[in-house]
Amino acid sequence: MPTLSRWCVRAALVYLVGGMAMGSWMLVHDAVRGFTPGPPWPSLHAHVLLMGFLLMLVIGVAYWMFPRVQGRRPGREGGWIAFGLINAGLLLRLLAEPQTTGADPATAWRVLLGVAAVLPALGALAFAVTIIPRVRAALSPEEARRLRAAHAARQAGEES
């Protein structure tokens, strides 16, 4: 498994544990106080599980499993950029969003929340640019059948 994939999966597992802990805290809060915590917790909970856990896991597995191009996994730098941008955006959101839910949130926190929204989008773009050559490298079913048939014919010729 490539290093980038390992880091993505590790981050995904951290977000999974954190997101489940946040959800558990929200349910305990509801049981003890009779109401669920309001904003920003439901939104943050969803972001941690969807963008943190699910997106990091998908990116890690995709980078690992998508077809190689001429025996290589191109786009390592773009993958690391995507990893950094998505994680920076999510962590910045976790920091900034609770600060913007008060009666009069400071402008700086609102600006940071806006930045936190843009960073994962840029990370998604970096990942798309990185993975496109590997999507193009994937064979159609017909091409795969032809290659398997040619390989089988070569092996049969070597055995005789």
Secondary structure by P-SEA (a helix, b strand, c coil): ccaaaaaaaaaaaaaaaaaaaaaaaaaaaaaacccccccaaaaaaaaaaacccaaaaaaaaaaacccccccccccaaaaaaaaaaaaaaaaaaaacccccccccccaaaaaaaaaaaaaaaaaaaaaaaaaaaaaaacccaaaaaaaaaaaaaaaaaaac
